[in-house]
Amino acid sequence: MGRAFEVRKNAMAKTAGAKTKVYSKYGKEIYVCAKNGGPDPDTNLSLKRLMEKAKKDQVPSHVIDKAIDKAAGGAGEDFVPARYEGFGPGNCMVIVDCLTDNNNRTITDVRNCFTKTGAKIGAQGAVSHMFEHQAIFIFAGDDEDEILEILMEADVDVTDVESEDGKISVYAPHTEFYKVKTALTDAKPDLEFEAEEISFIPQTEVEISEDDMPMFEKFMEMLNDCDDVQDVYHNAITPN
């Protein structure tokens, strides 16, 4: 793929709000994952991944435990996933992932973010075909051939391995997340990941002009303020 680490990192930008927003986001996502796949992370690998990610983002254990207990008890809200797509300021492509217990409220809130910033919300599939659903791992290192050999020997389906500025980035189909992580940690037990997640990676990028930046920032802030929004993916490259 040949795209630089910093460019990729910018393209993978997601919403990031106050701690309460982060806790709420993880609490809701963990609750839904535990309710659908079971509360035991040893048998629910999606839940295990979420818990590890939450802890890395400094979500307190009591927030995680409360969400799992709530799911195990069978009580609570009935959240369902909702995905919205469209074109943001500067004609960048945007995917907005939500968890909602009221679709009418959520679509209204998300649509307002688009319309009030001159953006255009589209139909399902409008831009998602231009993104790749990938497992991403980033860690210190410079020998990409060694990493590729480790993954090939473990029979992992790898999309790309890149090395730049002392960082190695591994990209694989999202279904290969645990195979990649297991292969790398088995071969290198002391390996520390700077990033380990499943994300949407854009196939192309769009540079946002200085003129479009104020509206782009407003657009992202409005989405971040929506309680139902979990993640925002885009292909925008913002000025330094």
C-alpha positions in Angstrom: 0.0 0.0 0.0 2.9 2.2 0.6 1.3 5.0 2.6 3.3 6.6 5.4 2.5 5.8 9.1 1.6 9.4 9.9 -0.7 9.7 7.0 -2.4 6.4 8.0 -2.7 7.6 11.6 -4.3 10.8 10.5 -6.7 9.0 8.2 -7.7 6.6 11.1 -8.6 9.6 13.3 -11.6 8.9 15.5 -13.7 10.9 17.8 -12.2 11.6 21.2 -14.0 13.5 23.9 -14.0 13.9 27.6 -13.5 11.0 29.9 -17.2 10.6 30.6 -17.8 10.3 26.8 -15.0 7.7 26.5 -16.4 5.7 29.5 -19.9 5.9 28.1 -18.7 4.7 24.7 -16.9 1.7 26.0 -19.6 0.9 28.6 -22.2 0.8 25.9 -20.1 -1.2 23.4 -19.0 -3.7 26.1 -22.6 -4.2 27.2 -23.8 -4.9 23.7 -20.9 -7.3 23.0 -21.4 -9.2 26.3 -25.1 -9.4 25.8 -24.8 -10.8 22.2 -21.8 -13.0 22.7 -21.8 -13.9 26.4 -20.1 -12.2 29.4 -17.1 -14.5 29.5 -14.1 -13.0 27.7 -12.4 -16.4 27.4 -15.2 -17.6 25.1 -16.2 -14.2 23.7 -13.1 -13.0 21.9 -14.7 -9.8 20.7 -15.4 -8.9 24.3 -11.9 -9.8 25.3 -10.5 -7.4 22.6 -12.8 -4.6 23.8 -11.9 -5.0 27.4 -8.2 -4.9 26.5 -8.7 -1.8 24.4 -10.7 -0.1 27.2 -8.0 -0.8 29.8 -5.4 0.7 27.4 -7.6 3.8 27.1 -7.6 4.0 31.0 -11.3 3.1 31.4 -11.7 2.1 35.1 -12.4 -1.6 35.9 -15.7 -0.8 37.6 -17.0 0.7 34.3 -16.1 -2.4 32.5 -17.5 -4.8 35.2 -20.7 -2.8 35.5 -21.4 -3.1 31.7 -20.7 -6.9 31.8 -22.8 -7.5 34.9 -25.6 -5.5 33.3 -25.5 -7.7 30.2 -25.3 -10.9 32.3 -28.3 -9.9 34.2 -30.4 -9.5 31.1 -31.6 -6.0 32.0 -30.9 -2.7 30.5 -31.4 -1.0 27.2 -31.7 -2.7 23.8 -28.9 -1.1 21.8 -28.5 -1.9 18.1 -25.7 -0.8 15.7 -26.4 1.9 13.1 -24.0 3.1 10.4 -24.2 6.3 8.5 -22.1 7.3 5.5 -21.6 10.5 3.5 -19.3 13.3 2.5 -17.9 15.7 5.0 -16.4 19.2 4.6 -13.8 19.3 1.9 -15.5 16.4 0.2 -13.9 13.8 2.5 -15.5 10.4 2.9 -17.0 9.7 6.3 -18.3 6.6 8.1 -20.2 7.1 11.4 -20.8 4.1 13.6 -23.4 4.4 16.3 -25.1 2.3 19.0 -28.7 3.4 19.6 -31.9 2.5 21.4 -33.8 5.1 19.3 -33.1 5.1 15.6 -35.2 8.3 14.9 -33.2 10.3 17.5 -29.8 9.0 16.2 -30.4 9.6 12.5 -31.7 13.1 13.3 -28.7 14.0 15.4 -26.2 12.6 12.8 -28.0 14.2 9.9 -27.8 17.6 11.7 -24.0 17.2 11.9 -23.9 16.9 8.2 -26.5 19.5 7.2 -25.2 22.2 9.6 -21.7 22.0 8.2 -22.4 21.9 4.5 -21.8 18.1 4.4 -23.9 15.5 2.7 -25.2 12.3 4.3 -25.6 9.4 1.8 -27.2 6.0 1.5 -25.8 2.9 3.1 -22.8 1.8 1.1 -22.2 5.3 -0.3 -18.5 5.4 0.8 -17.8 2.2 2.8 -16.7 0.4 -0.4 -13.8 2.8 -0.5 -12.6 1.7 2.9 -10.9 -1.6 4.0 -12.1 -3.2 7.3 -8.7 -4.0 8.8 -6.9 -5.2 11.9 -4.1 -2.8 12.7 -1.1 -3.3 14.9 1.6 -0.7 15.4 4.8 -1.2 17.5 8.4 -0.2 17.7 10.8 -1.9 15.2 12.4 -1.6 11.8 12.7 -5.1 10.4 9.5 -5.6 8.4 10.8 -8.7 6.7 11.2 -10.5 10.1 7.7 -9.6 11.0 6.3 -10.7 7.7 8.2 -14.0 8.0 6.7 -14.6 11.5 3.2 -14.0 10.2 3.6 -16.1 7.1 5.0 -19.0 9.3 1.8 -18.7 11.4 -0.3 -18.9 8.3 -1.8 -15.4 8.9 -3.5 -13.7 6.0 -1.6 -10.3 5.9 -2.6 -7.3 3.9 0.6 -5.2 4.4 3.6 -4.7 6.7 5.2 -1.3 6.7 8.2 0.2 8.4 8.9 3.9 8.9 10.5 6.1 11.5 11.2 3.2 13.9 7.6 1.9 13.8 6.2 -1.2 12.2 2.6 -1.2 11.0 0.8 -4.5 10.3 -2.5 -4.6 8.4 -4.6 -7.7 8.0 -8.3 -8.5 7.4 -10.3 -7.8 10.5 -11.1 -11.5 10.9 -7.4 -12.2 11.4 -7.0 -9.9 14.5 -6.3 -12.6 17.0 -4.2 -14.7 14.7 -1.9 -11.7 14.1 -1.7 -10.8 17.8 -1.1 -14.4 18.9 1.6 -14.9 16.2 3.4 -11.7 17.2 3.3 -12.2 20.9 4.3 -15.8 20.7 7.4 -14.9 18.7 8.1 -11.7 20.7 6.7 -12.1 24.2 8.0 -8.6 25.2 6.4 -6.8 22.3 4.3 -3.8 23.3 1.7 -2.5 20.9 1.2 1.2 20.4 -2.0 0.4 18.6 -4.1 -2.8 18.2 -7.5 -2.3 16.8 -10.0 -3.0 14.1 -10.6 0.0 11.9 -11.7 1.2 8.5 -8.7 2.2 6.4 -9.4 4.5 3.4 -8.1 3.5 0.0 -7.6 7.1 -0.9 -7.0 10.3 1.0 -8.3 13.9 0.6 -6.4 16.9 1.8 -8.5 19.4 3.7 -7.7 23.0 2.7 -7.2 25.7 5.2 -10.5 27.2 4.1 -12.4 24.0 4.9 -10.7 23.3 8.2 -13.0 25.4 10.5 -16.1 23.6 9.1 -14.3 20.2 9.2 -13.4 20.7 12.9 -17.0 21.8 13.7 -18.3 18.7 11.9 -16.1 16.4 14.0 -16.9 18.2 17.2 -20.7 18.0 16.5 -20.3 14.2 15.9 -18.3 13.8 19.0 -21.1 15.5 21.0 -23.7 13.0 19.8 -24.2 10.4 22.6 -25.0 7.6 20.2 -21.8 8.0 18.1 -19.2 5.4 18.9 -16.6 5.9 16.1 -16.0 8.2 13.2 -13.7 7.1 10.3 -12.7 9.4 7.5 -10.1 9.8 4.7 -9.3 13.5 5.5 -5.7 14.6 5.7 -5.6 17.8 7.7 -3.0 20.6 7.4 -0.1 20.4 9.9 
